[in-house]
Amino acid sequence: MSSVSSLSSKASSKPVTALLDQSALTDLAERLVAAAKKAGADAADAVAVRGVSQGVEIRDGRVEESERAEGDDVGLRVLVGKRQAVVSTNDIGGGNVAALAERAVAMAKVAPEDAFAGLADAALLAKTFPDLDLLDPYVPSLDELEARAREAEEAALAVKGVTKSGSASAGSGIGGMVLVTSTGFHGAYLRSSQSLSMTAIAGEGTGMERDYDYTSAIHGSDLEAPAAIGRSAGERAIARLNPRKVATCKAPVVFAPRVAGSLISHLAGAVNGASVARKTSFLKDKLGQALFDSSIRIIDDPLRVRGLRSQTFDAEGVAVQRRAIVDAGVLTTWLLDSATARELGMTTTGHAHRGVSSSPSPGAYNLHLEPGDVTPDELMADIKDGFYITDLIGSGVNGVTGDYSRGASGFWIENGKPSYAVSEVTIAGHLFDIFKSMRPANDLVFKYGVNSPTVRIEGLTIAGR
């Protein structure tokens, strides 16, 4: 258990060129760690986070919102024996380094003991930092972002049947982290991001429907075209008009790629070492067991070039690596940081994440379900009656029991093809059964942080009228 304290001051505005220079943050982190040791800490680490973001939102051709935010934050974690504390500040001038360190050590001395607290094993720390191409040197201006949003909105409104704009937004940002530990680790990275989204509304009165599309990427050149995003959002909204109810039944369910990734996210939550250690995961006793068909592989890849969540070391400085969380259908690993690994009698997998005001905790990076060998059309060709899901509502998934229940909308499948729009239904089952019957198509595209091809699941309960 940690104690947490925070100090604040207004961050100053800096040009982009200054934001790319992390040397001052590195120097501050080094001084904080040294000051902590001098103040009596047995071990310490410091993390400094830098970020700048800007965005524009357009509705009906007018700018509704334009914003820019930037700032630096730094956090210091100290350990005195098995007691630890975390303090943070966004006053990065460095004038209060000694006072901050002394406060952290004083807090640690009165914190409860944590048998599993401690820095990562020095032998596991990253020593090489491959270039993952995570920084686009070109930062679009607010005018350019506005132009992208306008183009997307115009394309959506040009789709016949689209009656209103739900808004179009475009944004960009640069974020980075510096980590210094008393065990000798020094690491830093920067990652850019750009995004564009459009929400379109079709129909009139009580018969209105809305849908969206969006694109995000590390490099602007990897974004989908604004006109394509707008047109897709408009066509999706049109397709949802005049939805019908369906009778309650059990039937095959097909998840479109943009919602199929949620199933992989449920797995990631269940294999998170913190949940396993607390015994709050329905998979807590399933390591090494076959949970899926033998054809299924689920990968976590922090080293993917231009990956949305890529990085070369975790929040404790541990080297990261590509891992098959599920291989040939078998659950192969938990996602662990050092503390949860010690609690479970294992070794960290390099999955520590951390903010400046908290101690590390485990989490995934770039997750994906590897594709199958059939097209989406072939995947549903033999379905006489079924449900093709394009949108999920709510979060009715119990991570302790594995029970699954979520609101959904999409299209009813008749004789192997999506037919008419369906809304206001609930799908229900158990994640064990969902995982066991999961069958992927071959249309995997790396578009999100969690990616999946189209997926078919057998025998879910569909609650309708």
Secondary structure by P-SEA (a helix, b strand, c coil): cbbbbbbbbbbbbbcccccccaaaaaaaaaaaaaaaaaaccccbbbbbbbbcccbbbbccccccccccccbbbbbbbbbccccbbbbbbccccccaaaaaaaaaaaaaaacccccccccccccccccccccccccccccccaaaaaaaaaaaaaaaaaccccccccbbbbbccccbbbbbccccccccbbbbbbbcbbbbbccccccccccccccccccccccccaaaaaaaaaaaaaaacbbbbbcccbbbbbbcccccaaaaaaaaaaacaaaaaacccccccccccccccccbbbbbbcccccccccccccccccbbbbbccccccccccccccaaaaaaacbbbccbbbbccccccccccccccccccccccccccccccbbbbbcccccccccccccbbbbbbbbbbbccccccbbbcbbbbbbbaaaaaaaccccccccccccccccbbbbcccccccc
